[in-house]
Amino acid sequence: MYKCFGIETKKNGVSHLVMNRPAQLNSMIKEFWTELPQVIEMLEEAGQTRVIVLSAEGKHFSAGMDLSVFQSGDLKTDTPQDREKLKRLVLGLQSTFNALEQCRIPIIAAVHGACIGGAFDMIAACDMRYATTDATFKIQEINLAMMADLGGLQRLPYLLPDAVLRELAFTGTALTAERALSLGLVNEVFPDQKAMLAHVMDVADAIASRAPLAISASKEAINFARDHNIQDALLHCANLQASIFSTADLTECMRAQKESRETVFGNLHGLKRSL
Protein backbone atom coordinates (compact mmCIF):
# COMPACT_ATOMS: atom_id res chain seq x y z
CA MET A 1 0.00 0.00 0.00
CA TYR A 2 2.81 2.39 0.90
CA LYS A 3 6.23 2.55 -0.74
CA CYS A 4 8.16 3.70 2.33
CA PHE A 5 6.22 2.25 5.29
CA GLY A 6 4.72 -0.86 6.74
CA ILE A 7 2.04 -0.67 9.45
CA GLU A 8 1.00 -3.14 12.13
CA THR A 9 -1.75 -2.26 14.61
CA LYS A 10 -2.18 -4.38 17.73
CA LYS A 11 -5.46 -5.04 19.50
CA ASN A 12 -4.42 -2.80 22.38
CA GLY A 13 -4.29 0.26 20.13
CA VAL A 14 -0.53 0.42 19.53
CA SER A 15 0.33 1.00 15.86
CA HIS A 16 3.86 0.14 14.74
CA LEU A 17 4.97 2.25 11.77
CA VAL A 18 8.12 0.85 10.14
CA MET A 19 10.28 2.49 7.48
CA ASN A 20 10.87 -0.42 5.13
CA ARG A 21 13.46 0.52 2.53
CA PRO A 22 16.52 -0.96 4.25
CA ALA A 23 18.55 -1.45 1.06
CA GLN A 24 18.32 2.30 0.49
CA LEU A 25 19.02 3.08 4.18
CA ASN A 26 15.41 4.25 4.50
CA SER A 27 16.30 7.45 2.71
CA MET A 28 13.46 9.90 2.27
CA ILE A 29 12.39 9.78 -1.37
CA LYS A 30 9.63 11.94 -2.86
CA GLU A 31 6.90 9.48 -1.84
CA PHE A 32 8.04 9.57 1.80
CA TRP A 33 6.95 13.19 2.21
CA THR A 34 3.37 12.47 1.19
CA GLU A 35 3.04 9.00 2.68
CA LEU A 36 4.07 9.88 6.25
CA PRO A 37 1.39 12.53 6.86
CA GLN A 38 -1.14 10.31 5.07
CA VAL A 39 -0.37 7.42 7.43
CA ILE A 40 -0.54 9.64 10.51
CA GLU A 41 -3.82 11.16 9.36
CA MET A 42 -5.27 7.73 8.58
CA LEU A 43 -4.39 6.37 12.03
CA GLU A 44 -5.63 9.51 13.75
CA GLU A 45 -8.91 9.63 11.84
CA ALA A 46 -9.76 5.97 12.49
CA GLY A 47 -9.72 6.52 16.26
CA GLN A 48 -8.48 2.99 17.03
CA THR A 49 -4.82 3.90 17.60
CA ARG A 50 -3.71 5.16 21.00
CA VAL A 51 0.08 5.18 20.49
CA ILE A 52 2.31 5.15 17.40
CA VAL A 53 5.78 3.58 17.47
CA LEU A 54 8.11 4.66 14.65
CA SER A 55 11.07 2.41 13.81
CA ALA A 56 12.99 1.15 10.79
CA GLU A 57 14.21 -2.01 9.12
CA GLY A 58 17.82 -2.68 8.18
CA LYS A 59 21.18 -1.53 9.47
CA HIS A 60 20.25 2.13 9.95
CA PHE A 61 17.23 4.14 11.02
CA SER A 62 17.45 6.58 8.11
CA ALA A 63 20.04 8.32 5.95
CA GLY A 64 17.74 11.34 5.66
CA MET A 65 16.79 13.08 2.43
CA ASP A 66 17.38 10.94 -0.64
CA LEU A 67 19.82 12.43 -3.16
CA SER A 68 17.17 12.24 -5.87
CA VAL A 69 15.28 15.02 -4.10
CA PHE A 70 18.33 17.30 -4.28
CA GLN A 71 18.64 16.62 -7.99
CA SER A 72 15.11 17.77 -8.80
CA GLY A 73 14.43 20.95 -10.72
CA ASP A 74 12.68 22.46 -7.69
CA LEU A 75 15.97 23.62 -6.16
CA LYS A 76 16.81 26.35 -8.67
CA THR A 77 17.37 29.82 -7.23
CA ASP A 78 18.06 31.81 -10.40
CA THR A 79 15.08 34.14 -10.11
CA PRO A 80 12.85 35.52 -7.33
CA GLN A 81 10.14 33.18 -8.59
CA ASP A 82 12.51 30.21 -8.19
CA ARG A 83 13.29 31.26 -4.64
CA GLU A 84 9.63 31.70 -3.75
CA LYS A 85 8.97 28.22 -5.15
CA LEU A 86 11.81 26.83 -3.02
CA LYS A 87 10.34 28.49 0.06
CA ARG A 88 7.00 26.81 -0.61
CA LEU A 89 8.76 23.48 -1.10
CA VAL A 90 10.51 23.78 2.26
CA LEU A 91 7.24 24.72 3.99
CA GLY A 92 5.60 21.69 2.43
CA LEU A 93 8.36 19.37 3.66
CA GLN A 94 8.15 20.94 7.12
CA SER A 95 4.44 20.16 7.23
CA THR A 96 5.27 16.44 7.00
CA PHE A 97 7.01 16.52 10.37
CA ASN A 98 4.53 19.03 11.79
CA ALA A 99 1.98 16.24 11.38
CA LEU A 100 3.84 14.18 13.99
CA GLU A 101 3.84 17.00 16.51
CA GLN A 102 0.23 18.00 15.86
CA CYS A 103 -1.11 14.44 15.96
CA ARG A 104 -3.33 13.90 19.01
CA ILE A 105 -1.71 10.48 19.48
CA PRO A 106 1.69 10.13 21.23
CA ILE A 107 4.47 9.08 18.85
CA ILE A 108 7.58 7.20 20.05
CA ALA A 109 10.71 7.01 17.90
CA ALA A 110 12.89 3.88 18.22
CA VAL A 111 16.26 4.70 16.66
CA HIS A 112 19.08 2.34 15.73
CA GLY A 113 22.18 2.97 13.64
CA ALA A 114 22.45 6.25 11.79
CA CYS A 115 19.82 8.94 12.15
CA ILE A 116 20.92 11.59 9.69
CA GLY A 117 19.67 14.93 8.43
CA GLY A 118 15.93 14.88 7.87
CA ALA A 119 15.61 11.82 10.12
CA PHE A 120 17.01 13.87 13.01
CA ASP A 121 14.43 16.57 12.25
CA MET A 122 11.74 13.89 12.23
CA ILE A 123 12.49 12.34 15.60
CA ALA A 124 12.69 15.83 17.14
CA ALA A 125 8.98 16.13 16.30
CA CYS A 126 8.16 12.89 18.15
CA ASP A 127 7.07 12.76 21.78
CA MET A 128 9.75 10.37 23.01
CA ARG A 129 12.95 8.88 21.65
CA TYR A 130 14.71 5.60 22.49
CA ALA A 131 17.97 4.40 20.97
CA THR A 132 20.41 1.52 20.63
CA THR A 133 24.04 1.87 21.66
CA ASP A 134 25.13 2.12 18.01
CA ALA A 135 22.70 4.97 17.24
CA THR A 136 24.15 8.28 16.08
CA PHE A 137 22.44 11.58 15.34
CA LYS A 138 23.77 14.05 12.80
CA ILE A 139 22.73 17.40 11.35
CA GLN A 140 24.02 16.47 7.92
CA GLU A 141 22.81 19.53 6.03
CA ILE A 142 25.77 21.71 7.03
CA ASN A 143 28.07 19.15 5.38
CA LEU A 144 26.22 19.83 2.11
CA ALA A 145 26.58 23.63 2.34
CA MET A 146 23.01 23.98 3.61
CA MET A 147 21.29 24.86 6.85
CA ALA A 148 18.90 22.34 8.37
CA ASP A 149 15.43 23.58 7.50
CA LEU A 150 12.88 20.92 8.43
CA GLY A 151 12.31 21.72 12.09
CA GLY A 152 15.35 20.38 13.91
CA LEU A 153 16.86 23.80 14.59
CA GLN A 154 13.49 24.93 15.94
CA ARG A 155 12.64 21.90 18.09
CA LEU A 156 16.06 20.73 19.27
CA PRO A 157 16.64 23.86 21.42
CA TYR A 158 13.99 22.36 23.72
CA LEU A 159 15.70 18.97 23.70
CA LEU A 160 19.43 19.81 23.81
CA PRO A 161 21.62 22.43 25.51
CA ASP A 162 22.15 25.49 23.32
CA ALA A 163 25.92 25.13 22.92
CA VAL A 164 25.63 21.43 22.05
CA LEU A 165 23.04 22.11 19.37
CA ARG A 166 25.23 24.85 17.89
CA GLU A 167 28.18 22.45 17.81
CA LEU A 168 26.13 19.87 15.93
CA ALA A 169 24.59 22.45 13.58
CA PHE A 170 27.89 24.17 12.77
CA THR A 171 30.20 21.14 12.47
CA GLY A 172 27.98 18.34 11.16
CA THR A 173 29.56 15.89 13.59
CA ALA A 174 27.62 12.96 15.01
CA LEU A 175 26.08 12.78 18.47
CA THR A 176 26.48 9.34 20.03
CA ALA A 177 23.66 7.51 21.78
CA GLU A 178 25.56 7.64 25.08
CA ARG A 179 25.92 11.42 24.89
CA ALA A 180 22.34 11.81 23.67
CA LEU A 181 21.18 9.95 26.78
CA SER A 182 23.29 12.08 29.11
CA LEU A 183 21.85 15.24 27.51
CA GLY A 184 18.26 14.05 27.69
CA LEU A 185 17.61 13.77 23.96
CA VAL A 186 16.71 10.09 24.31
CA ASN A 187 14.85 8.43 27.16
CA GLU A 188 16.95 5.28 27.34
CA VAL A 189 19.62 3.33 25.41
CA PHE A 190 19.62 -0.41 24.74
CA PRO A 191 22.25 -2.88 23.48
CA ASP A 192 20.32 -3.82 20.33
CA GLN A 193 17.16 -3.15 18.39
CA LYS A 194 15.31 -6.19 19.74
CA ALA A 195 15.78 -5.08 23.35
CA MET A 196 14.92 -1.50 22.45
CA LEU A 197 11.68 -2.41 20.68
CA ALA A 198 10.63 -4.73 23.50
CA HIS A 199 10.98 -1.87 25.98
CA VAL A 200 9.36 0.68 23.67
CA MET A 201 6.37 -1.61 23.21
CA ASP A 202 6.06 -1.91 26.99
CA VAL A 203 6.03 1.89 27.26
CA ALA A 204 3.50 2.08 24.42
CA ASP A 205 1.31 -0.51 26.15
CA ALA A 206 1.41 1.52 29.36
CA ILE A 207 0.32 4.67 27.51
CA ALA A 208 -2.37 2.77 25.60
CA SER A 209 -3.85 1.55 28.90
CA ARG A 210 -4.48 5.12 30.09
CA ALA A 211 -7.53 7.19 29.22
CA PRO A 212 -7.06 8.31 25.58
CA LEU A 213 -8.77 11.67 26.13
CA ALA A 214 -6.43 12.51 29.00
CA ILE A 215 -3.37 11.40 27.01
CA SER A 216 -4.35 13.48 23.99
CA ALA A 217 -5.02 16.53 26.16
CA SER A 218 -1.72 16.07 27.99
CA LYS A 219 0.18 16.11 24.69
CA GLU A 220 -1.64 19.26 23.60
CA ALA A 221 -0.96 20.96 26.94
CA ILE A 222 2.76 20.13 26.88
CA ASN A 223 3.17 21.41 23.32
CA PHE A 224 1.22 24.58 24.09
CA ALA A 225 3.25 25.27 27.25
CA ARG A 226 6.49 24.94 25.29
CA ASP A 227 5.43 27.70 22.90
CA HIS A 228 3.69 30.11 25.32
CA ASN A 229 4.29 31.83 28.64
CA ILE A 230 3.21 30.21 31.89
CA GLN A 231 0.06 32.25 32.45
CA ASP A 232 -1.22 31.60 28.92
CA ALA A 233 -0.40 27.91 29.31
CA LEU A 234 -2.22 27.68 32.65
CA LEU A 235 -5.36 29.23 31.17
CA HIS A 236 -5.13 26.91 28.18
CA CYS A 237 -4.76 23.94 30.54
CA ALA A 238 -7.84 24.96 32.57
CA ASN A 239 -9.93 25.31 29.42
CA LEU A 240 -8.62 22.01 28.09
CA GLN A 241 -9.35 20.16 31.32
CA ALA A 242 -12.87 21.54 31.39
CA SER A 243 -13.41 20.37 27.83
CA ILE A 244 -12.16 16.78 28.20
CA PHE A 245 -12.80 15.84 31.86
CA SER A 246 -14.68 12.54 32.00
CA THR A 247 -16.50 11.42 35.13
CA ALA A 248 -16.96 8.03 33.48
CA ASP A 249 -13.20 7.59 32.99
CA LEU A 250 -12.48 8.69 36.55
CA THR A 251 -15.08 6.26 37.90
CA GLU A 252 -13.58 3.46 35.81
CA CYS A 253 -10.13 4.18 37.30
CA MET A 254 -11.48 4.00 40.83
CA ARG A 255 -13.43 0.80 40.18
CA ALA A 256 -10.48 -0.88 38.50
CA GLN A 257 -8.23 -0.07 41.45
CA LYS A 258 -10.83 -1.35 43.92
CA GLU A 259 -11.34 -4.54 41.90
CA SER A 260 -7.61 -5.05 41.20
CA ARG A 261 -8.09 -5.18 37.43
CA GLU A 262 -6.97 -3.32 34.34
CA THR A 263 -8.89 -0.22 33.33
CA VAL A 264 -11.07 -0.29 30.24
CA PHE A 265 -11.52 2.96 28.30
CA GLY A 266 -13.23 3.75 25.06
CA ASN A 267 -11.18 4.89 22.07
CA LEU A 268 -11.09 8.44 20.83
CA HIS A 269 -13.80 9.21 18.31
CA GLY A 270 -12.73 9.00 14.72
CA LEU A 271 -12.08 12.30 12.98
CA LYS A 272 -13.97 13.69 10.04
CA ARG A 273 -11.78 16.24 8.23
CA SER A 274 -14.60 17.68 6.11
CA LEU A 275 -18.37 18.12 6.29
C-alpha positions as CSV (number, residue, x, y, z in Angstrom):
1,M,0.0,0.0,0.0
2,Y,2.8,2.4,0.9
3,K,6.2,2.5,-0.7
4,C,8.2,3.7,2.3
5,F,6.2,2.2,5.3
6,G,4.7,-0.9,6.7
7,I,2.0,-0.7,9.5
8,E,1.0,-3.1,12.1
9,T,-1.7,-2.3,14.6
10,K,-2.2,-4.4,17.7
11,K,-5.5,-5.0,19.5
12,N,-4.4,-2.8,22.4
13,G,-4.3,0.3,20.1
14,V,-0.5,0.4,19.5
15,S,0.3,1.0,15.9
16,H,3.9,0.1,14.7
17,L,5.0,2.2,11.8
18,V,8.1,0.9,10.1
19,M,10.3,2.5,7.5
20,N,10.9,-0.4,5.1
21,R,13.5,0.5,2.5
22,P,16.5,-1.0,4.3
23,A,18.5,-1.5,1.1
24,Q,18.3,2.3,0.5
25,L,19.0,3.1,4.2
26,N,15.4,4.2,4.5
27,S,16.3,7.4,2.7
28,M,13.5,9.9,2.3
29,I,12.4,9.8,-1.4
30,K,9.6,11.9,-2.9
31,E,6.9,9.5,-1.8
32,F,8.0,9.6,1.8
33,W,6.9,13.2,2.2
34,T,3.4,12.5,1.2
35,E,3.0,9.0,2.7
36,L,4.1,9.9,6.2
37,P,1.4,12.5,6.9
38,Q,-1.1,10.3,5.1
39,V,-0.4,7.4,7.4
40,I,-0.5,9.6,10.5
41,E,-3.8,11.2,9.4
42,M,-5.3,7.7,8.6
43,L,-4.4,6.4,12.0
44,E,-5.6,9.5,13.7
45,E,-8.9,9.6,11.8
46,A,-9.8,6.0,12.5
47,G,-9.7,6.5,16.3
48,Q,-8.5,3.0,17.0
49,T,-4.8,3.9,17.6
50,R,-3.7,5.2,21.0
51,V,0.1,5.2,20.5
52,I,2.3,5.2,17.4
53,V,5.8,3.6,17.5
54,L,8.1,4.7,14.7
55,S,11.1,2.4,13.8
56,A,13.0,1.2,10.8
57,E,14.2,-2.0,9.1
58,G,17.8,-2.7,8.2
59,K,21.2,-1.5,9.5
60,H,20.2,2.1,9.9
61,F,17.2,4.1,11.0
62,S,17.4,6.6,8.1
63,A,20.0,8.3,6.0
64,G,17.7,11.3,5.7
65,M,16.8,13.1,2.4
66,D,17.4,10.9,-0.6
67,L,19.8,12.4,-3.2
68,S,17.2,12.2,-5.9
69,V,15.3,15.0,-4.1
70,F,18.3,17.3,-4.3
71,Q,18.6,16.6,-8.0
72,S,15.1,17.8,-8.8
73,G,14.4,20.9,-10.7
74,D,12.7,22.5,-7.7
75,L,16.0,23.6,-6.2
76,K,16.8,26.4,-8.7
77,T,17.4,29.8,-7.2
78,D,18.1,31.8,-10.4
79,T,15.1,34.1,-10.1
80,P,12.8,35.5,-7.3
81,Q,10.1,33.2,-8.6
82,D,12.5,30.2,-8.2
83,R,13.3,31.3,-4.6
84,E,9.6,31.7,-3.8
85,K,9.0,28.2,-5.1
86,L,11.8,26.8,-3.0
87,K,10.3,28.5,0.1
88,R,7.0,26.8,-0.6
89,L,8.8,23.5,-1.1
90,V,10.5,23.8,2.3
91,L,7.2,24.7,4.0
92,G,5.6,21.7,2.4
93,L,8.4,19.4,3.7
94,Q,8.1,20.9,7.1
95,S,4.4,20.2,7.2
96,T,5.3,16.4,7.0
97,F,7.0,16.5,10.4
98,N,4.5,19.0,11.8
99,A,2.0,16.2,11.4
100,L,3.8,14.2,14.0
101,E,3.8,17.0,16.5
102,Q,0.2,18.0,15.9
103,C,-1.1,14.4,16.0
104,R,-3.3,13.9,19.0
105,I,-1.7,10.5,19.5
106,P,1.7,10.1,21.2
107,I,4.5,9.1,18.8
108,I,7.6,7.2,20.1
109,A,10.7,7.0,17.9
110,A,12.9,3.9,18.2
111,V,16.3,4.7,16.7
112,H,19.1,2.3,15.7
113,G,22.2,3.0,13.6
114,A,22.4,6.3,11.8
115,C,19.8,8.9,12.2
116,I,20.9,11.6,9.7
117,G,19.7,14.9,8.4
118,G,15.9,14.9,7.9
119,A,15.6,11.8,10.1
120,F,17.0,13.9,13.0
121,D,14.4,16.6,12.3
122,M,11.7,13.9,12.2
123,I,12.5,12.3,15.6
124,A,12.7,15.8,17.1
125,A,9.0,16.1,16.3
126,C,8.2,12.9,18.1
127,D,7.1,12.8,21.8
128,M,9.7,10.4,23.0
129,R,12.9,8.9,21.6
130,Y,14.7,5.6,22.5
131,A,18.0,4.4,21.0
132,T,20.4,1.5,20.6
133,T,24.0,1.9,21.7
134,D,25.1,2.1,18.0
135,A,22.7,5.0,17.2
136,T,24.2,8.3,16.1
137,F,22.4,11.6,15.3
138,K,23.8,14.0,12.8
139,I,22.7,17.4,11.4
140,Q,24.0,16.5,7.9
141,E,22.8,19.5,6.0
142,I,25.8,21.7,7.0
143,N,28.1,19.1,5.4
144,L,26.2,19.8,2.1
145,A,26.6,23.6,2.3
146,M,23.0,24.0,3.6
147,M,21.3,24.9,6.9
148,A,18.9,22.3,8.4
149,D,15.4,23.6,7.5
150,L,12.9,20.9,8.4
151,G,12.3,21.7,12.1
152,G,15.4,20.4,13.9
153,L,16.9,23.8,14.6
154,Q,13.5,24.9,15.9
155,R,12.6,21.9,18.1
156,L,16.1,20.7,19.3
157,P,16.6,23.9,21.4
158,Y,14.0,22.4,23.7
159,L,15.7,19.0,23.7
160,L,19.4,19.8,23.8
161,P,21.6,22.4,25.5
162,D,22.1,25.5,23.3
163,A,25.9,25.1,22.9
164,V,25.6,21.4,22.1
165,L,23.0,22.1,19.4
166,R,25.2,24.8,17.9
167,E,28.2,22.5,17.8
168,L,26.1,19.9,15.9
169,A,24.6,22.4,13.6
170,F,27.9,24.2,12.8
171,T,30.2,21.1,12.5
172,G,28.0,18.3,11.2
173,T,29.6,15.9,13.6
174,A,27.6,13.0,15.0
175,L,26.1,12.8,18.5
176,T,26.5,9.3,20.0
177,A,23.7,7.5,21.8
178,E,25.6,7.6,25.1
179,R,25.9,11.4,24.9
180,A,22.3,11.8,23.7
181,L,21.2,10.0,26.8
182,S,23.3,12.1,29.1
183,L,21.8,15.2,27.5
184,G,18.3,14.0,27.7
185,L,17.6,13.8,24.0
186,V,16.7,10.1,24.3
187,N,14.8,8.4,27.2
188,E,16.9,5.3,27.3
189,V,19.6,3.3,25.4
190,F,19.6,-0.4,24.7
191,P,22.3,-2.9,23.5
192,D,20.3,-3.8,20.3
193,Q,17.2,-3.1,18.4
194,K,15.3,-6.2,19.7
195,A,15.8,-5.1,23.4
196,M,14.9,-1.5,22.5
197,L,11.7,-2.4,20.7
198,A,10.6,-4.7,23.5
199,H,11.0,-1.9,26.0
200,V,9.4,0.7,23.7
201,M,6.4,-1.6,23.2
202,D,6.1,-1.9,27.0
203,V,6.0,1.9,27.3
204,A,3.5,2.1,24.4
205,D,1.3,-0.5,26.2
206,A,1.4,1.5,29.4
207,I,0.3,4.7,27.5
208,A,-2.4,2.8,25.6
209,S,-3.8,1.5,28.9
210,R,-4.5,5.1,30.1
211,A,-7.5,7.2,29.2
212,P,-7.1,8.3,25.6
213,L,-8.8,11.7,26.1
214,A,-6.4,12.5,29.0
215,I,-3.4,11.4,27.0
216,S,-4.4,13.5,24.0
217,A,-5.0,16.5,26.2
218,S,-1.7,16.1,28.0
219,K,0.2,16.1,24.7
220,E,-1.6,19.3,23.6
221,A,-1.0,21.0,26.9
222,I,2.8,20.1,26.9
223,N,3.2,21.4,23.3
224,F,1.2,24.6,24.1
225,A,3.3,25.3,27.2
226,R,6.5,24.9,25.3
227,D,5.4,27.7,22.9
228,H,3.7,30.1,25.3
229,N,4.3,31.8,28.6
230,I,3.2,30.2,31.9
231,Q,0.1,32.2,32.4
232,D,-1.2,31.6,28.9
233,A,-0.4,27.9,29.3
234,L,-2.2,27.7,32.6
235,L,-5.4,29.2,31.2
236,H,-5.1,26.9,28.2
237,C,-4.8,23.9,30.5
238,A,-7.8,25.0,32.6
239,N,-9.9,25.3,29.4
240,L,-8.6,22.0,28.1
241,Q,-9.3,20.2,31.3
242,A,-12.9,21.5,31.4
243,S,-13.4,20.4,27.8
244,I,-12.2,16.8,28.2
245,F,-12.8,15.8,31.9
246,S,-14.7,12.5,32.0
247,T,-16.5,11.4,35.1
248,A,-17.0,8.0,33.5
249,D,-13.2,7.6,33.0
250,L,-12.5,8.7,36.6
251,T,-15.1,6.3,37.9
252,E,-13.6,3.5,35.8
253,C,-10.1,4.2,37.3
254,M,-11.5,4.0,40.8
255,R,-13.4,0.8,40.2
256,A,-10.5,-0.9,38.5
257,Q,-8.2,-0.1,41.5
258,K,-10.8,-1.4,43.9
259,E,-11.3,-4.5,41.9
260,S,-7.6,-5.0,41.2
261,R,-8.1,-5.2,37.4
262,E,-7.0,-3.3,34.3
263,T,-8.9,-0.2,33.3
264,V,-11.1,-0.3,30.2
265,F,-11.5,3.0,28.3
266,G,-13.2,3.7,25.1
267,N,-11.2,4.9,22.1
268,L,-11.1,8.4,20.8
269,H,-13.8,9.2,18.3
270,G,-12.7,9.0,14.7
271,L,-12.1,12.3,13.0
272,K,-14.0,13.7,10.0
273,R,-11.8,16.2,8.2
274,S,-14.6,17.7,6.1
275,L,-18.4,18.1,6.3
